[in-house]
Amino acid sequence: MIKYNFEYEKKVKVCFIGAGGHSFRNVYPTFQYAPIDLLAICDMNEDRARDYARQFGARNYYTNHHEMLEKERPDAVFIVTAYTSEGRVQATELAKDIMKAGAHVWMEKPTAASTDEIKQLMSMSEEKNLLVMTGLKKIFFPSIEKVKEIMDTPAFGKPSSIYIRYPQSIPVLEERGDLTKMTGFLDHIFHPGSVLHYLMGPIRDFSYLREPNNGGTVTNIRFTSGAVGTMHMTAGMSKTSPLERLEVIGEGSNVIVENGVKVTYYRELESRNYGRSASYLWDNKSAPLYWEPEFSLGQLYNKNIFYLGYVQEVLHFCEAILEEKPLEKGTLQESLEILKLFEAYCTAEQGTLTTINE
Ligand SMILES: NC(=O)c1ccc[n+]([C@@H]2O[C@H](COP(=O)([O-])OP(=O)(O)OC[C@H]3O[C@@H](n4cnc5c(N)ncnc54)[C@H](O)[C@@H]3O)[C@@H](O)[C@H]2O)c1
């Protein structure tokens, strides 16, 4: 059950770096439903920092994060920033400054632009015993969590294959060494990449084909589990279309997510008399299960900050801090696996098999 902010007795003392568009829409509003005491906001743009502090109830605002960390001494800091002019992720260095000041870190994806940077964050986090969580919202979608729950039941059987669709283009190979040309791809690979890892585990190897006009790709994947998958990056599709589609196949079973919210679970049918069945209305025990939200009631699940997993990812972080337990989702290990994939796309010729985990 979701509690409202004022109902929590114990709260995490939090500072926030970044007063931009995404954070205004989707991150600050989650604090209404989380055990968070927002101490201060920092943005290099002073007007923004002041306006956001007023809007979201922070007591102070700053334009320099070092000064904020020194004066406020928070338990944790949220970072929702963007990219440097060289295409590096601003949040990566900020996360190090925050850990130096002794606070836990929650950051938007992408965590970093290279596996080396992730490894640096990993060793600092371990050495200082501080949490570093990335907001991998897709794996907090209620629909994706439902898929995982179904996949973990014996009735689903061993997951054997997966299809995931996400609209994203990739530049020509010659441009991929330039991070400024790869910002869009880096920004978005975290979405399908996190879902693939959450549901199927690490990738062993992959190969892709690129379409030259839109820069869309199809990628064939083999996971270390032996399961296989296809990632279809549908650059060129209509902006009016639902973006995503997901299907996982088990043993005599499959589960589908359409448009992030509609879930259909086709369950195992024990016997089908081929050529003799007059009805497709299988018995209730084997009939498909289907979920979609009603959009009538003023329920929390009808807010995008819930069906897109934003509140849940923030709660996961706060609970780990307050209960002194490790993160299970949004870990640096997951970011490392996604960045292995990113780095491989940066150098791999299409049509070749690239191994990222032996
Ligand atoms: N998960 C999602 O659904 C989703 C959606 C959109 C964006 N994002 C992510 O959010 C981030 C961008 O968020 P946005 O739209 O709010 O960006 P934005 O560019 O609108 O805002 C970033 C803000 O950070 C500030 N900033 C940067 N470095 C700073 C520093 N050192 N100190 C103080 N302030 C600093 C800038 O002044 C700016 O106001 C990206 O990481 C992007 O990938 C995620």
The ligand as an ORCA input file, in Angstrom:
! r2SCAN-3c Opt
* xyz 0 1
  N      13.609      7.950    -17.247
  C      12.968      8.778    -18.038
  O      11.800      8.608    -18.353
  C      13.647     10.005    -18.547
  C      12.952     10.908    -19.365
  C      13.590     12.073    -19.777
  C      14.893     12.321    -19.358
  N      15.536     11.395    -18.569
  C      16.902     11.640    -18.113
  O      16.916     12.806    -17.306
  C      18.091     13.539    -17.539
  C      17.748     14.897    -18.119
  O      16.733     15.496    -17.335
  P      16.048     16.864    -17.687
  O      15.108     16.715    -18.816
  O      15.504     17.368    -16.403
  O      17.325     17.681    -18.226
  P      17.490     19.243    -18.437
  O      18.609     19.447    -19.396
  O      16.170     19.880    -18.696
  O      17.961     19.691    -16.986
  C      19.213     19.391    -16.475
  C      19.481     20.459    -15.433
  O      20.657     20.067    -14.724
  C      21.351     21.269    -14.425
  N      22.742     20.917    -14.127
  C      23.617     20.237    -14.894
  N      24.787     20.097    -14.250
  C      24.655     20.693    -13.047
  C      25.508     20.881    -11.945
  N      26.765     20.435    -11.934
  N      25.045     21.527    -10.862
  C      23.779     22.011    -10.847
  N      22.914     21.859    -11.873
  C      23.341     21.205    -12.959
  C      21.197     22.150    -15.660
  O      21.406     23.509    -15.343
  C      19.734     21.847    -16.028
  O      18.813     22.765    -15.458
  C      18.917     12.729    -18.516
  O      19.782     11.911    -17.777
  C      17.873     11.876    -19.237
  O      18.394     10.668    -19.720
  C      14.936     10.275    -18.163
*
